[in-house]
Amino acid sequence: DIQMTQSPSSLSASGGDRVTITCRASQNISSYLNWYQQKPGKAPKLLIYAASSLQSGVPSRFSGSGSGTDFTLTISSLQPEDFAIYYCQQSYSTPWTFGQGTKVEIK
Amino acid sequence: EVQLVESGGGLVQPGGSLRLSCAASGLTFRFYWMSWVRQAPGKGLEWVANINQDGSGKYYVDSVKGRFTISRDNAKNSMYLQMNSLRAEDTAVYYCARGGRYCSSTSCAAFDIWGQGTMVTVSS
């Protein structure tokens, strides 16, 4: 199985900050990397697919980059509604696996 | 409005069975691969199973193989998860999620639409 490792596991940031979350795959997954946002008690929401494509309706302050084994999710200017848990997920090879999550908290 | 709605969750004893349903509306259900993803209380996300458009291809995470069966009825715009021999570690919120249209047996697009989830609790 492909292991997905996110870092950091949590971070504290202020509104307006630039935030970067990294995700590393245990083997090459090309660009089959997706990012989701989850708020308490809610279903995950797709933000970025295929490593760098912005899902329709998602604000442009979210961006993704990377290929192969190393990937990054960037929030260019953190907004109050962005405080949540973020997960990466590989859809390259079953079983499709998720990272452990990164909790973005208010500083 | 595009929507997925899960139902069928509840409290069941270890070794028992439960059948989850996922009803789709506002989307051309038969065009897409579909999946079940679960989340144990306070934990991360785990993909459980997926099924291709006509139901001929079904894939499972190892921990549920032989116990869970995924199926779909395109005429009813619905997907199902039959869960047998349930264990305490199966306790989770179960989400149905839409995958891509053009997937292989191993790789696929992201989950772009999710249901609200249904809670399954396995406890005596």
Interface residues (C-beta under 8 A of the other chain):
Chain A: Y32 N34 Y36 Q38 K42 A43 P44 K45 L46 Y49 A50 Q55 Y87 Q89 S91 Y92 S93 T94 P95 W96 T97 F98 G99 Q100 G101
Chain B: S35 V37 G44 L45 E46 W47 N50 Y59 V61 D62 Y95 G99 S105 T106 S107 C108 A109 A110 F111 D112 W114 G115 Q116 G117
